[in-house]
Amino acid sequence: MLLATLTRLEATIEAETAALLAHRPVDHAAVNRHKSQSLLELTRLARALDPAGLDAATAIHLARLRDALARNQEVVALHLRALEEITGTLAEAALSADSDGTYTARIGT
């Protein structure tokens, strides 16, 4: 059960990362729903889990999941920064378009 949950979460994370890197549309609601479901399952499973008793396969899956999450975090952060830049540019363009120039400093007058 634990390995299946880890595998599903890793697949969800990797699919989101791949879609973002390929500039493909991402259904963020579906991705977040899958992440939330997997994290809920992991939380429930972790209550009965003895960390000292993890087998090698589980430890490998956990390490791969950690790496996938780190990469996903980098890619999502990059996209958020890009969105902030685009939003700033659009806001500046909208302000410039709405301005009639009355309060704009003019050079050489």
Residue frames as qw, qx, qy, qz and C-alpha x, y, z in Angstrom:
[[0.000, 0.886, 0.464, 0.000, 0.00, 0.00, 0.00],
 [0.306, -0.802, 0.100, 0.503, 2.78, 2.44, 0.92],
 [0.402, -0.186, 0.589, 0.675, 4.74, 1.73, -2.25],
 [0.242, 0.591, 0.678, 0.365, 1.64, 2.22, -4.39],
 [0.105, -0.940, -0.276, 0.172, 0.95, 5.58, -2.74],
 [0.374, -0.639, 0.316, 0.593, 4.55, 6.70, -3.16],
 [0.404, 0.105, 0.690, 0.592, 4.52, 5.62, -6.80],
 [0.149, 0.780, 0.575, 0.196, 1.27, 7.50, -7.52],
 [0.199, -0.922, -0.072, 0.325, 2.53, 10.67, -5.84],
 [0.427, -0.422, 0.485, 0.637, 5.86, 10.49, -7.67],
 [0.354, 0.373, 0.700, 0.496, 4.03, 10.01, -11.01],
 [0.027, 0.907, 0.419, 0.001, 1.81, 13.01, -10.31],
 [0.315, -0.813, 0.151, 0.465, 4.79, 15.20, -9.38],
 [0.438, -0.209, 0.611, 0.625, 6.82, 14.11, -12.40],
 [0.304, 0.592, 0.661, 0.345, 3.89, 14.63, -14.78],
 [0.054, -0.961, -0.223, 0.156, 3.38, 18.18, -13.49],
 [0.388, -0.657, 0.358, 0.538, 7.09, 18.93, -13.76],
 [0.449, 0.086, 0.694, 0.556, 7.29, 17.53, -17.29],
 [0.214, 0.781, 0.555, 0.192, 4.24, 19.52, -18.41],
 [0.164, -0.941, -0.031, 0.295, 5.64, 22.75, -16.99],
 [0.432, -0.475, 0.511, 0.571, 9.04, 22.17, -18.59],
 [0.351, 0.247, 0.736, 0.523, 7.40, 21.41, -21.95],
 [0.167, 0.167, 0.005, -0.972, 5.16, 24.50, -21.63],
 [0.277, -0.322, -0.817, -0.389, 2.06, 22.32, -21.91],
 [0.478, -0.504, -0.022, -0.719, -1.18, 23.31, -20.17],
 [0.237, 0.022, -0.880, 0.412, -1.49, 21.95, -16.64],
 [0.535, -0.581, -0.429, -0.438, -4.79, 21.22, -14.95],
 [0.102, 0.411, -0.600, 0.679, -3.68, 22.63, -11.62],
 [0.678, -0.285, 0.212, -0.644, -6.94, 21.70, -9.89],
 [0.964, 0.045, -0.227, -0.131, -6.53, 18.04, -10.87],
 [0.585, 0.379, -0.547, 0.464, -2.84, 17.99, -9.97],
 [0.166, -0.424, 0.496, -0.739, -3.51, 19.56, -6.58],
 [0.842, -0.195, 0.050, -0.501, -6.36, 17.10, -5.96],
 [0.909, 0.157, -0.373, 0.098, -4.08, 14.14, -6.75],
 [0.330, 0.428, -0.559, 0.628, -1.32, 15.55, -4.54],
 [0.451, -0.392, 0.345, -0.724, -3.74, 16.12, -1.68],
 [0.938, -0.095, -0.108, -0.315, -5.16, 12.61, -1.95],
 [0.795, 0.252, -0.461, 0.305, -1.69, 11.06, -1.98],
 [0.115, 0.444, -0.519, 0.721, -0.53, 13.17, 0.95],
 [0.689, -0.337, 0.185, -0.614, -3.61, 12.19, 2.93],
 [0.966, 0.030, -0.251, -0.059, -2.88, 8.52, 2.23],
 [0.577, 0.377, -0.505, 0.519, 0.76, 8.98, 3.22],
 [0.242, -0.489, 0.403, -0.734, -0.23, 10.72, 6.45],
 [0.865, -0.236, 0.072, -0.437, -2.52, 7.85, 7.38],
 [0.928, 0.166, -0.303, 0.141, 0.06, 5.22, 6.46],
 [0.346, 0.547, -0.485, 0.588, 2.87, 7.04, 8.29],
 [0.560, -0.561, 0.259, -0.552, 1.05, 6.78, 11.61],
 [0.957, -0.195, 0.183, -0.115, 1.61, 3.03, 11.65],
 [0.758, 0.546, -0.259, 0.245, 5.05, 3.17, 10.06],
 [0.703, -0.622, 0.155, 0.310, 8.27, 2.38, 11.89],
 [0.351, 0.881, -0.299, -0.106, 11.03, 4.42, 10.16],
 [0.288, -0.581, 0.760, 0.044, 13.67, 2.02, 11.44],
 [0.640, 0.074, 0.764, -0.036, 11.86, -0.87, 9.81],
 [0.564, 0.691, -0.088, -0.444, 11.75, 0.51, 6.26],
 [0.849, 0.071, 0.436, 0.289, 12.89, -1.94, 3.61],
 [0.382, -0.264, 0.409, 0.786, 15.30, -0.98, 0.82],
 [0.182, 0.473, 0.670, 0.542, 12.57, -0.65, -1.82],
 [0.168, -0.886, -0.431, 0.030, 10.60, 1.81, 0.30],
 [0.418, -0.670, 0.091, 0.607, 13.73, 3.81, 1.11],
 [0.354, 0.022, 0.553, 0.754, 14.57, 4.03, -2.60],
 [0.040, 0.689, 0.621, 0.371, 11.03, 5.21, -3.43],
 [0.302, -0.873, -0.262, 0.280, 11.20, 7.82, -0.69],
 [0.424, -0.451, 0.286, 0.731, 14.54, 9.10, -2.01],
 [0.247, 0.282, 0.633, 0.677, 13.18, 9.28, -5.56],
 [0.102, -0.824, -0.542, -0.128, 10.11, 11.10, -4.32],
 [0.379, -0.758, -0.063, 0.527, 12.27, 13.59, -2.42],
 [0.358, -0.190, 0.465, 0.788, 14.30, 14.27, -5.59],
 [0.109, 0.524, 0.681, 0.500, 11.14, 14.62, -7.70],
 [0.219, -0.870, -0.422, 0.128, 9.68, 17.07, -5.18],
 [0.393, -0.594, 0.130, 0.690, 12.86, 19.15, -5.13],
 [0.260, 0.070, 0.592, 0.760, 12.88, 19.37, -8.94],
 [0.035, -0.696, -0.663, -0.272, 9.17, 20.17, -9.00],
 [0.299, -0.816, -0.266, 0.417, 9.68, 22.94, -6.47],
 [0.339, -0.357, 0.334, 0.804, 12.38, 24.51, -8.66],
 [0.131, 0.288, 0.687, 0.654, 10.24, 24.35, -11.80],
 [0.147, -0.788, -0.595, -0.054, 7.10, 25.69, -10.08],
 [0.333, -0.721, -0.093, 0.601, 9.12, 28.54, -8.54],
 [0.281, -0.121, 0.486, 0.819, 10.52, 29.41, -11.98],
 [0.002, 0.520, 0.700, 0.490, 7.02, 29.54, -13.43],
 [0.259, -0.819, -0.456, 0.232, 5.76, 31.68, -10.56],
 [0.324, -0.530, 0.135, 0.772, 8.59, 34.17, -11.13],
 [0.162, 0.141, 0.627, 0.749, 7.71, 34.27, -14.84],
 [0.117, -0.703, -0.673, -0.199, 4.06, 34.90, -14.00],
 [0.311, -0.761, -0.242, 0.516, 5.03, 37.72, -11.67],
 [0.268, -0.293, 0.363, 0.843, 7.10, 39.35, -14.43],
 [0.040, 0.376, 0.716, 0.587, 4.29, 38.97, -16.96],
 [0.216, -0.779, -0.581, 0.095, 1.77, 40.39, -14.49],
 [0.318, -0.634, -0.033, 0.704, 4.05, 43.36, -13.82],
 [0.191, -0.059, 0.535, 0.821, 4.49, 44.04, -17.52],
 [0.071, -0.555, -0.730, -0.393, 0.75, 43.82, -18.16],
 [0.272, -0.784, -0.437, 0.347, 0.00, 46.12, -15.21],
 [0.272, -0.469, 0.176, 0.822, 2.50, 48.70, -16.49],
 [0.091, 0.170, 0.666, 0.721, 1.01, 48.49, -19.99],
 [0.152, -0.694, -0.692, -0.125, -2.52, 48.92, -18.62],
 [0.288, -0.742, -0.234, 0.558, -1.48, 51.95, -16.55],
 [0.231, -0.275, 0.384, 0.851, 0.28, 53.50, -19.52],
 [0.020, 0.371, 0.741, 0.559, -2.72, 52.93, -21.76],
 [0.222, -0.767, -0.599, 0.060, -5.08, 54.53, -19.20],
 [0.344, -0.583, -0.092, 0.730, -2.87, 57.55, -18.60],
 [0.422, 0.857, 0.271, 0.121, -3.46, 60.70, -20.63],
 [0.644, 0.295, -0.100, 0.699, 0.01, 61.98, -19.77],
 [0.201, -0.900, -0.122, -0.367, -1.18, 64.82, -17.54],
 [0.583, -0.776, 0.237, -0.047, 1.05, 63.86, -14.65],
 [0.914, 0.118, 0.086, 0.378, 3.92, 62.44, -16.63],
 [0.332, -0.743, 0.219, 0.538, 7.25, 64.22, -16.21],
 [0.699, 0.690, 0.122, 0.140, 8.38, 65.62, -19.55],
 [0.650, -0.338, 0.192, 0.652, 12.04, 66.02, -20.34],
 [0.359, 0.106, 0.354, 0.857, 13.11, 69.26, -21.95],
 [0.062, -0.746, -0.505, -0.429, 10.08, 71.42, -21.20]]
